[in-house]
Amino acid sequence: METLASAVWLTLGLIVVGGYLLGSIPFGLIATRLGGAGDIRKIGSGNIGATNVLRSGRKDLAAITLIGDAGKGAVAVLLAHLLTHGNAAAVALAGGSAFVGHLFPVWLKFNGGKGVATFYGVLLAAAFPVGGLAALTWIAMAALFRISSLAALTAAALAPVFAFSTDAPRPMILLAAFMAVLIFIRHHENIRRLLKGEEPKIGAKKAEAAPTPDA
């Protein structure tokens, strides 16, 4: 019994630490440096996410960042699924850990991105209907208003509702709510700018401008 308990705690520890380390990989910074676009932290908002990478004018690097940031969340979830045979609580824990890793990466002095791409990667792998509905919400809002942060905030706010309405397991509902709260906290400057009508549009170049928050 004691051995079983130790194995469970060891597995949970691996899930949390592994998920965090995966989530903390700064794909935006790596892509822009290797791609010759410089340090993304000195471009636009200074954020390491795909939206800010797009402001460098390099759509290819923005796509790499988007795929990398979403992929690391999905990988963390899928590995936890394999390790625990699909235990919903463990899967949610892995997804949440990867998400926190992206927001607060140890490699960048805990100053990471705002988590939108990782949010989608986690949800699509952990609860596909929820992630799919959230992604469709982002696409619809982005098409209508051309503002990344508004689209992200709307999708994040609705994600727990989608989880509940699709009868997702309780850990997935809590995961969606947890990530939504952190997304709103990380976007507090964006919310202020939205209220003032000053939030930049998708694709706007800010390479030489003073830092402005993004998604």
C-alpha positions in Angstrom: 0.0 0.0 0.0 2.8 2.3 0.9 4.6 1.5 -2.3 1.5 2.2 -4.3 1.1 5.6 -2.6 4.7 6.4 -3.3 4.3 5.5 -7.0 1.2 7.7 -7.2 3.0 10.7 -5.7 6.0 10.2 -7.9 3.8 10.1 -11.0 2.0 13.3 -9.9 5.4 14.9 -9.3 6.6 14.0 -12.7 3.4 15.3 -14.2 3.6 18.7 -12.5 7.4 19.2 -12.9 7.4 17.8 -16.5 4.4 19.8 -17.5 5.9 23.0 -16.1 9.2 22.5 -17.8 7.5 21.8 -21.1 5.4 24.9 -20.8 8.3 27.1 -19.9 10.1 26.5 -23.3 10.0 30.0 -24.9 9.3 29.2 -28.5 8.8 32.8 -29.4 12.2 33.9 -28.2 13.9 30.8 -29.7 12.2 31.2 -33.1 13.0 35.0 -33.4 16.6 34.5 -32.4 17.2 31.6 -34.7 15.2 33.2 -37.5 17.3 36.4 -37.4 14.6 38.7 -36.1 16.5 39.5 -32.9 15.2 39.4 -29.3 11.4 39.4 -29.4 11.4 41.0 -25.9 12.7 44.2 -27.6 10.0 44.2 -30.2 6.5 45.6 -29.8 5.0 44.7 -26.5 8.1 42.7 -25.4 5.8 39.6 -25.1 7.2 36.2 -26.2 3.8 35.1 -27.7 2.8 34.7 -31.4 0.9 37.9 -31.5 3.9 40.0 -30.7 6.2 37.8 -33.0 3.8 38.7 -35.8 4.6 42.4 -35.2 8.1 41.7 -36.3 6.7 41.2 -39.8 7.7 37.5 -39.9 4.6 35.5 -40.3 6.6 32.3 -40.5 8.1 32.9 -37.1 4.7 33.8 -35.7 3.4 30.4 -37.0 6.3 28.5 -35.5 5.7 30.2 -32.2 1.9 29.5 -32.3 2.5 25.9 -33.1 5.2 25.5 -30.5 3.3 27.2 -27.7 0.1 25.3 -28.4 2.1 22.0 -28.9 3.9 22.1 -25.6 0.6 22.3 -23.8 -0.8 19.4 -25.8 2.3 17.3 -25.3 2.1 17.8 -21.6 -1.5 16.7 -21.5 -1.0 13.7 -23.8 2.0 12.4 -21.8 -0.1 12.6 -18.6 -2.9 10.8 -20.3 -0.4 8.0 -21.2 1.1 7.8 -17.7 -2.2 7.7 -15.9 -4.4 5.9 -18.4 -6.5 9.0 -19.0 -7.1 10.0 -15.4 -8.9 13.3 -15.8 -7.5 15.0 -12.6 -3.9 14.1 -13.6 -4.5 15.3 -17.2 -5.9 18.6 -15.9 -2.9 18.9 -13.5 -0.5 18.5 -16.4 -2.3 21.0 -18.5 -2.4 23.5 -15.7 1.3 23.0 -15.0 2.2 23.6 -18.6 0.1 26.7 -18.7 1.7 28.1 -15.6 5.1 27.2 -17.1 4.4 29.4 -20.1 3.3 32.3 -18.0 6.1 32.0 -15.5 9.1 30.3 -17.2 12.1 29.7 -14.9 14.5 30.4 -17.9 13.2 34.0 -18.3 13.1 35.0 -14.6 9.4 33.9 -14.5 8.4 36.6 -17.0 6.7 34.7 -19.8 3.8 35.0 -22.2 0.1 35.5 -21.7 -0.8 31.9 -22.4 -3.4 32.1 -25.2 -1.8 29.6 -27.6 -0.9 27.2 -24.7 -4.5 27.6 -23.4 -5.8 26.2 -26.7 -3.2 23.5 -26.9 -4.1 22.3 -23.5 -7.8 22.4 -24.1 -7.7 20.7 -27.5 -5.7 17.8 -26.1 -7.5 17.5 -22.8 -11.1 18.2 -23.9 -11.3 18.5 -27.6 -14.9 19.8 -27.9 -14.2 22.5 -25.3 -10.9 23.5 -27.1 -12.7 23.5 -30.5 -15.5 25.7 -29.3 -13.0 28.1 -27.7 -10.9 28.2 -30.9 -14.0 28.9 -33.0 -14.9 31.7 -30.6 -11.5 33.3 -31.1 -11.7 33.0 -34.9 -15.2 34.6 -34.9 -14.2 37.5 -32.6 -10.9 38.1 -34.4 -12.6 38.2 -37.8 -15.2 40.7 -36.5 -13.0 43.0 -34.5 -9.3 42.2 -35.5 -8.2 42.5 -31.9 -6.3 39.5 -30.6 -6.7 40.2 -26.9 -10.5 40.7 -27.2 -10.9 37.4 -29.0 -8.7 35.7 -26.5 -10.5 37.1 -23.5 -13.9 36.2 -24.9 -12.8 32.6 -25.6 -11.3 32.3 -22.2 -14.4 33.6 -20.4 -16.6 31.1 -22.4 -14.3 28.1 -22.0 -15.6 27.0 -18.5 -19.2 27.4 -19.9 -18.3 25.3 -22.9 -16.8 22.7 -20.5 -19.9 22.6 -18.3 -22.3 22.5 -21.3 -20.5 19.6 -23.0 -20.5 17.6 -19.7 -16.7 17.6 -19.5 -15.3 16.0 -16.3 -15.1 18.3 -13.3 -11.3 18.6 -13.5 -11.6 19.9 -17.0 -14.2 22.5 -16.0 -11.8 23.6 -13.2 -8.9 23.6 -15.6 -10.7 25.8 -18.0 -11.8 28.2 -15.2 -8.2 28.3 -13.8 -6.7 29.2 -17.1 -9.4 31.7 -17.8 -8.7 33.6 -14.6 -5.0 33.7 -15.2 -5.5 34.9 -18.8 -7.7 37.8 -17.5 -5.0 38.6 -14.9 -2.2 38.5 -17.5 -4.3 40.7 -19.8 -5.1 43.4 -17.3 -3.3 46.0 -19.4 -5.0 44.9 -22.5 -8.4 45.3 -20.8 -7.5 48.8 -19.8 -6.5 49.6 -23.4 -9.6 48.0 -24.7 -11.8 50.2 -22.5 -9.9 53.2 -23.9 -10.1 52.0 -27.5 -6.3 51.9 -27.8 -5.7 48.2 -28.3 -3.7 47.5 -31.5 -5.2 45.4 -34.3 -3.9 42.0 -35.3 -0.8 42.3 -37.5 0.0 45.9 -36.5 3.8 46.4 -36.5 5.2 47.9 -33.3 8.8 47.0 -33.8 10.2 50.4 -33.0 7.4 51.6 -30.7 7.3 51.7 -27.0 6.1 48.4 -25.4 2.3 47.9 -25.7 0.6 44.8 -24.1 -0.8 42.2 -26.4 -2.3 38.7 -26.2 
